[in-house]
Amino acid sequence: MWFNDGVWWGNLWDTASSDFHIFRFNAATSSWVNTGVATETRANTHHDVLWDGKTLFVASYRFVNDGLPFEPNFPSTMRRYSYNSSTKTYTLLSSERIHNNKVETMSIDKDSTGRVWATWQQGNRIYLNVTGTDGITWGTPFAHPASLSNVSVDDTSAVIAFGSNKVGVMWSRQVGDATDGMYWSHHVDGASKTTWTTPVAAVKGLRSGDDHMNLKWLDSSGGRVFAATKTSNTSASLPLIQLLVLSNTTSTWSAHTIATVSECPNRVIVMIDEFAQKLRTFATYPKPSGTTNAGVCTSSGGAVYEKSTSLSTINFTTTKTARIVDDDQYVHNVTSTKQNLNSNASGTANSGLLVLADVNATSRYWHYYDSTGGGGGTADTTAPTVTATSPATGAAVTTNVTGTFSEAMTSSTVTPSTFTLTSGATTVGAAVTYSGGVATLDPTADLAANTTYTATIKGGASGVKDAAGNAMAADKTWQFTTAAAGGGTTPQTVTLTATADSYVTSASPTANFGTSTLLGVDNSPVEATYLKFDLTPYAGRTLQSATLQLRSAGSGSTGTQNVRVVANDTWSETGITNGNKPALGTTSIGTLGPTTTNTNYNIPLTATAVAGDLGQQLSLGINSSSSDGLDLNSKEVSTTAAPKLVLTLG
């Protein structure tokens, strides 16, 4: 399934023609309309579908049953379709063979260079294949190079594009020893197709893996990858389905139980609702009371239930909601789109949610449609801009180059071809990444001393684009000269006004105070102030001192307030609440107090604590153990009264 042009679409079996067709979902009548466009003429095939905003990719393959080995001489195929928005029709563009085997599962995704990847298990090895950058012509299938990709006949794999320039593969490993688990390895776009990172275990140990997995990626959450997976546990209290989460900052996985063995879940998928900031999981559980075979735990099916949790605090309970129930038969195999929901970036603004399942006994599809899933925002037609650049002249030869954007960008458009660094006619080799609104160019070697460099972020149709697909109007170009060999720079003092400020309070856990003229710090009720400063222009500089400037408002305090670094910069001025606030650091880097009303204060900060954020965003938090609260002026009062950060740089 996929969402395109304000409509849900599905790749479904057509009983009249005995082949697979593209169907359009009519939300008004809650029915499916056959478009007549065939995607596969073979029965007994399984499919994976990818919509990239322009082209529809349908991968189809004959399948073997669970636990049986692959069989040769059964072509697996990828068909490509164009879309005409005027007529709302799809047209076949090409059909190419991926490989020539009957396999248990196969999945596809597309990287930032235009290459489509596929993965499957064949001969107890995890296999891959990839097209050229045309997204059409497939190469020769190959096994993942790591020894840990030697698996059992019952194992499977899945592929996902993530970050701005990576493709990841997850697979199960069930060989009956301590290396069993769910494994993850990634490939950097543009590298040799056989160059993959050493596999890491997302979970590891006997019975920790199984051959069910469903992957999603969310750029706006810091680039996290989410995997809904099944285990082989048999003890009632242990997890049977769980959510594995990859942190893009630490490159480590965490595991969160969705349901235990005692709940008898199966065939889980995860959906990300970007507007509601929710993770929505759907799986088969035993049927509810009052139906045939109520409460029976069987792998044949049951009813489809939903369990959901906040993106910011992942916590599943035993509470679940029935979504698809056939009173007489078993429902199974819930599915939906690869896309995130209600998201301009994914092309799914105002999509709601649609999931599909099958009833094998009656050969019928069942669906659940939630039209109230969220808005995704109004159409964005504003071109993005670059609001800040770094470094400045005098930068160290080890510096990275950064550009800060006015809004969230489509990370797959921020690449080494759209963000470049040159010295004269020579292009500097570099890796390019995008996270949290900032593009970073990391040269593969130190820059030359006392040399002028030109950085360019490309605009126009072939340049960077925001989350809504708007291109930057023109190239953004800037220059800097590195420091002389063995030399530094003349000390420079800069005063920065907070780019975002707000406070949170335990008295109103869901309230946002981003537009308030006051910033509160208190311990009864608990109130904490959050400030953000843009340090991206100062990458590679040496920080000699840092001073926070604040102005008290109509309430002073006899207590002491502590300034702390906030490691998570993803909070926003108009979105932060007590319920989703990032954690404050455990170490105080500056103190204030006691204070009186309407007075300016300079707070010296520990320079080494601030220096680590040169070249990126710096978030600070202020809290207190005193119940005599302090009110500060926010930047909404005036530029003069706004919180400021004074840096002395070498």
N, C-alpha and C positions, 0 to 999 in steps of 0.2 A: 504494500500500500504506500501511497505518497500523497502529499498535498501540493497543489499547483493551481495558480490562477484563481484562488478563492474557492477551490473545489477539492474534495477528496476523491481519489481514484484508487482502483484496485485491479490486480492481475488475478482473475478468477476463472474457474472452470465453467465452461458453457455447456450445459447438458444437451442443447439442441444441436450444436455442431460437433460435439465431442472433442473440443480442444479448448485452449486457454485464450481468453480475450481480455482486453482492457475494458473495465466497467467504470462508469461515473456514478458517484453516490449523490442521490437527490435528498438533501437534508429535509426539505419540506415534507416529503412523503415517506421519509425513512426507507428508501428503496434503492436498488441498484439498477442502473440503466446500461445495457450492453451497447458499446460503441461499434462493435463488429470488427475491431482491429485485433487480429490474432497475434499472440506472442509465442505460442508453442503448439504444435499439432500432435505431439506425443502425449499419450496418457501416462500415468505413473511417473510423472516428473515432479521434482520440487524446484522452487525458484527463489532467487534473491533479486530484489529490485532496488535501483538507485536512481533518484532524480537529482540532477546537479544544478537545476535552475534553467537549463537550456535543453538538455538531452536526457532522455529516459534510457536507462540501461537495464535489460532483463537477462539475467543469467539463469539458465535452466539445465537440469541434469537428471538423468535416471539415477535412482537411489537404491542402495542396498539396505536391508533392515538392520536394526541395531545389533551390533555384535558380529556381523558377517563381514568377510574381507571384500575388498574392492574387486570389480570385474572389468577386464579390458574390453575394448571395442564397443563402447557406448559413448558417443560424442557428447560432451558438455559444451553448451553454446552460449554466446552473448549476442543479443540483438540490441540495436540502437534505434531510437525513434526520435524524430523531431516533433515539435509541438507548434501548432498554429493557434495563437490566442484569439484571432478573429472568428475562426470556425470552431474552436475548441476541439481540435482533432489531432491525432497522432499519426505520423507516417513513418514506415520502416525505412531506415537509412542503410543498415548493413547487418550482416549475420556472420560471425566468425567463431571458429572452434577454440575453446579454452584448453581442453585436454580431451582424452579419449577413454574415459573410465566411468563406470558406475560407482558412485561413492555415497557415504552416509549423509554428509552435509557439504555445502560449499557456500562461501560468502564473498562479496566483492565490495570494494570502495575505491575512490579516486583520489590521487595525491595532488599536491600543488602544482606539479609540472604537467598535469593532464593525463598521466599514466593511470590505468585502471589495474588494480591488483586483485587476485583471487587466491584463496587458500582452501585446502581440504586435507584429509588424511588418506594416504595411499600406501599400502604395503607396510603398515606400522611405522610410517614416517610422516611428518608434517610437510606438506608440499605447497609450493607457491607457483604462480605464473604472473606475468605483467605485460601490458601492452607497451608500445612506443608512446611518445608524448602525443600522438594523434588520438590516443584513446580507442584505437580500433584494432591494430595488428598485434596479435599475441606472439610471444616468443616461445621458447621451449620450457616446459615445466621443470622445476628443480626442487630438491629437498632443502629444507632449512638447514644451514651448515652446522648447527650445534648438536652435540651428541644427545642432549636432553630432548631433542625433537624425535628421538626413537621412542615410540609409544606403543600402546596396545591396540588391538584391532577394534576396541570399543571407544577409542578416543577421537575427538574432533577438534576443529580450530575455527577461529573467526578473525576477520581483519577489520581495521578501522583507521581512517585518516584522522590525525589529531595534531594539535599545535599548529604552527604556521607552515611546517615543512617536514612532517614525519608520518610514517605509516607504522602501526603496531599490529602484532599478531598475538592472540592469546590461544593457548591450547590446553587441553586436559592431558594428564599423564597418570595412567592407572596400571602400573607394572607390578604392583604388590610389594613395594619396599618403601624405605624412608624418603625416596625422591618423588613419591606420588604427590600430586597437587595440581594447581593451575599456574601455567607459566606464561611469561610475557617477554617479548623481544621487539625492538623497533628498528626501523631503517630510516635514514635521513634522505629526503628527496634529492635526487640527482646523483647519489652515490651508486656504485656498482650494485646490481640487483641482488647479488649474493652477500653483500656486506650488511650484517645485522648485529645488533648488540648482544652480548652474552645474556642468555635468558636468566630472568629472576623469577622467583616463586612468589606469586601474589598470595597464595596460601600453600602450605606444604605439610605432608605427613600422610600416613595411611588413611584412606577414605576421605581425604580432604578435596578430592576432585571427582568430577563426573563429566559426561559428554554433553551437557547443556550449558550454553552461555549466550548472552545477549549484551552487546556493547553500545555505549553512547559516549559522546564527548561534549563538553561545555566550555567554550573559550572564556565566557564572561565570569566563570567561577574560578578563574586562575588556571585554566587549562586542564582541569581534572578529567580523567577518564573513569567511567562507571561501567562495571561489569556485573550483571545479574547472573549468578551461576548456581549450579546444583552440586551438592556433595554426595558422597556414598555412605554417610553416617547411618547407623541403625539404632543408636541409643536415643530414647524419646526426647531427652533434654538438649541434644546437640542440634546445630543448625542443619537443615536439609536444603534450604535455599538461602543464599546470602548475597549481599551487595559488596563487591570489592571496589575500592576507590583508590585511584592513583593520584598522588599529589605531584603536581608539576614542579613544585619548588624543591621537594625533598626526593623525588623519584622513588618514593616508597608507597607500598600498598597498605590499606587498612581494610578490615573485614567487619561487616555489620549484618547481624542475623535478621533476615526477613521473616522466616518461619522455621520452626523446629520440626524434627522428625514426627513428633506427636501430632502436629497439625496436618501432616500428610499432603504437602504441596508438591507441585510438579510443573514443568514447562513454563518457567518464569521469563517475563520480559520486563524491561524498565523503560519508562518514558520520562523525559525532562520537560516540565512546563516552565518556560523561561519567564513568562509574565507573572505567574503565581509563585515562582521560585520554589517549586515542589518537585520531588521525585515520586512518580506514580508507578507502582509495580502491579503487574497482573499475572496471575498464575491459576492453575487448576487446583481446587481443594475438594474434599468430600461434599456431596450435595446437601442442601439444607433440609430441615425437617419438613414433612408434608409432601415430599417428592418420592418417586420410585428410587430405591436404593439409597435413601437418605443416610448420610454418615458413613457410607462404605468407602474404605481406603483402597483404591485400586489404581494401577497404572493405565487403565483403560480410559480414564477420564473422570469427570465429576461436574462441577460448576466453576465458572470463572469468577474470581473475587479480586478486589483491588485492596492493596495496602499502600498508604502514602506517607511521606515524611517531608519535613522542610529540608531544603538544600543546605541551609546554614547549620542545622543541627540534625544529623541523621540519626533517627531513632524509630525503629519499627516495633510495634506492640502486637499482641494477639488480636487486636481489633481489625476486622476486615469487612468489606462491603460487597455483597453479591452484585455482579454486573451482568452476567449471562447465565441463565438457568433454563434448561429444558426439563419440564416436570417429569417426562417419561424416559429420557435418554441421557447418555453421558455426553457432555461438551468437553472439548479438548483443543490443544494446539492454538492458543491465543497468539495473535500477531498484530502488528501495526507498522508504522513508518519508521525509517531510519532517522528522519528529521526530528529536531526538537520542536516542541509545540509552542504556539502563540509567540512567535519570535520573528521580528523583521529580519534578523541575520540569517535565519534558516528559510526565509520565504514563506513562513507559516503564520503571519499576523492574522489574528482572529480565527485561527483554525479550530479551536476547541480540541476535542479528542475523539478518535474513532478507533476501536479495536474490533477484530474479527476473529471468530473461532469456528470450528467445524463440529458437526454431529455425524460421526461415521456411520451409525446405524441407519440414518435416513438420507445420507449424502446431501446434507443441507449446510449452508453457511448461516451463522448467527452473528449479529453485531451489537455493539453498544456504542451509542453516540452521545457525547457530552458537549453540547453547544455552548455551555457557560464556562468553558475552560479559561477564558481571559481574553484581553484585547490584543496585546502585542503592540499597541501604539498606533497612532495615525500615520499615514504615509509620510515618509521622510524624503524630501527632495532637495535638501540643503547639502551642498558639496562640503566635504571635510576640509580642514586646513591644518597646517602644522603650527602649533602655538608656541613651541619652545624647541631649541636645538642645543646640542652640546657636541664637543667641548668648545671652549673659547681658546683664543690664542694663548700660548704658554702652556698648553696641555702636555702631560707626560707622554712619552712614546708608547706607554702601555695602555693608553686610554681606549675606551670604547666610544663609539659615536652614536648619539641617540636623537630621535625626533619624537616629540610629544604631540599627539593629535587632539583635535577639538572634540572628538567623539569616538565611540567604539568603531573599530575597523574590522573588515573581513580579514582574518589573519592569513588566509591562504593567498591574499594579494600582496602581502608584505614579504618579499623574497629578495634574494641576491640580485635579481634582475630589475627590481623596482626601487631598491635602496642600495646605492653604490658609493664608493669612495675612490677618488682618483688623485694621482700626483702627476701633473702634466698629462701625457697620453696614456699613462700606465694605470690600469685598474687594480686596486688592492684586493687580494683574495680575502674573503671574510665570510663568516656565518651571520645570518640575519634571523632574528627572532622578534616576535611581537607578544606583549603581555601587558595587561592593565593600561592600555592606551598609549604605550610607549614602544616604538620600534628601536631595536638595538642592533648595531653593526659591530661585530667582534672580529677585528683583523686576525688572520691566522698567524701572523708574526708581528713583532714590535714595529711601530712606525719609525721612519728615519728622523733623526734629530734635526731641529732648525729647518724644517721643510713645510711648505705650504700644501695643504690638502683641500680638495673640493668634495663636499658631500652632496648627493642629490637624491631626493625622494621623488619618484616619477609620478606625474599627474596624467590626466587624459584617459582615454579608453583602455589603454594597455598598462595603466599605472595602478596605484593603490586605490582601494574603494572602501567606503564605510559599510556598516552592517546592513544598510538598506540597498547597497549596490551603487551608491553615488560615487563617481570618480572625483578625485581632487582636480580642481579646474586647471592648474598648471604645475609644472615642476617646482619643487622647493629646493633651492640651492644655497649653500653657505660655505664659507671657507674658514680655516683656522691654521695657525702655524705652530708646530710643536716646539717645545723648549730646546734651547741649545744643549749640546752634549755636556753633561756634568753641571748644567745650570738649572735655575728655577725661574720663578716669576716674581715680579714686584708684588708685595702684599697688597691685597685688594679687599675692601670692605663693601659688602652688599647687604641691602635691607630688603627682605622678602615679605610681602603681605600674604597671609594665609589664603590659599585657593579654595579651601572648604573649612567650615567650622560648624559644630553643632554640639548638643549635649544630650544625654540620655538619663532617664530617671526610673527607679524601681516603682515609683508611684503610678506611672503610666507606661507599662511594658511595651505597648504597641505604638506609642505616640512618637512622632518625629518633630523635632524643633529646629530644623534646618533654616527656617526663615525667621527665627526669633532674633531679637536684638540683644538677648541675654544668653550667657553661657553659665550654667550652674555647676558648682562643685560642692558636694555635701556628703554626709554619712548617714543622715536621717531626715528624709529618705535618701537612699544611696543615689548620688548624681555624679556623673563623670563627664568631663568636656573632652571633645576630640578636635584636633587641628591637623590640617594637611598643608605641606609646603612643597613646592616644585623645585627640586635640586638638580634636575636633569642637565642644566647648562654647565655644571661644575664637575663633571666626570674627570678624573685624573688629577684634580687639584689637591693640595694639602690644606687641611682645615686647621687653623691655628686657634680659633676660639669661636664660640657660639653663644648667643644671648637671646633669650625669649623675652619679648616686650608685650606686656599685657596692661589693660586699664580696667580698674575695678568700676563697678556701676553703683547702684544705690544701696548695696549691701556689702559691708566689709566683713571680716572674720577674725576672731581671736585665735583660730586654729592654724595649722600648717597644711599647705597643699603640695602634693608631689607630682613632678613632671616625669612621665615615663614614655619610652619608645613603644610604639604599636607596630608590630611586625607585619600585620596584614593591612595592606593599603587599598583593598577592594571596596571599602565602605564609601558611601556617597553622602553628601550633605543633606540631600532630600530623602534619603532612604534609610539612614541609620536609626535604629530604635534600641531600647534596652533588650529586646528579644533577639536581635541579630548583631549586636555590637561585637567588634573584635576584641580579643583579650589585651589588656594592658601588660606591659613588661613587668617583671618582678623587681627590677632595680630602679630606684629613683635616680634621675640624672640632673635634677635641679629642684629647689624648694622655694616656696613663696609663703609669706605670712610671719606675723600677723599683718592684717591689712585694714585700711580705712576706705571710705567711700570716695568714688570719682578721683582716683589717683593712679598715676602711671608707675609701673614697676618693671625693673630690669632683672631678669633671672639668669644668672650664668649657668650654662649647661655643660655637662661633661663632653668635651670636644670629641673624644674617641668614640663615644656612643652615637654621635651624629655623623661622624666621618664615613661610616659604612654605608650611608645612604646618598653620598655624593654621586650624582649621575642618575638619580631616580627620585621617586616620590618619598617624602618623609612624613610619617604620621606620628603625632604626639598625643598622649592622653594625660589628663590631669585628674587626680582623685584625692581623697582626704579621709583620715580617720576621725576627723572632728565633726561633731554634730552642729557646729556653728557655721552654717553654709556661707559660701562666697558667690556673689554674682559678678561676672565679667562682661565687658562689652564684646559683642560679636562684630564681624565685618559688615553686618547689615546696618550698623549704626552710622559708620562713616569710614572712609579710608584712614583718617587720622587715628580713630579709636580702635581700628581693627588689630587683631593679634599679628605680631610681626616677629620675624627671625632675622637677627643680625649675624652675619658670618664674616670672619676675617680669614681670607684665603691666601695661601702662598703659591 
